[in-house]
Amino acid sequence: MIKLRACRSCKNVTEQLKCEKCGGDTVLEWKGYLFVLDPNRSLIGKRAGIATPGEYAIKVR
């Protein structure tokens, strides 16, 4: 089973030990899942400060 990880700085969800978007460290402890297709039209994406489409965690420890 693949364990998803979340970046501590940009909250990007990935399988890697380092984030592909910002190069930050990733952790296994995160909650919530947010998928943003169009950040310019997404109200939740704007409120979360997301500028690029992708998969994001809501809360990262």
Secondary structure as GFF3:
##gff-version 3
##sequence-region A 1 61
A	DSSP	beta_strand	5	7	.	.	.	ID=ss1
A	DSSP	beta_strand	13	14	.	.	.	ID=ss2
A	DSSP	beta_strand	26	27	.	.	.	ID=ss3
A	DSSP	beta_strand	30	36	.	.	.	ID=ss4
A	DSSP	alpha_helix	43	48	.	.	.	ID=ss5
A	DSSP	beta_strand	54	60	.	.	.	ID=ss6
###
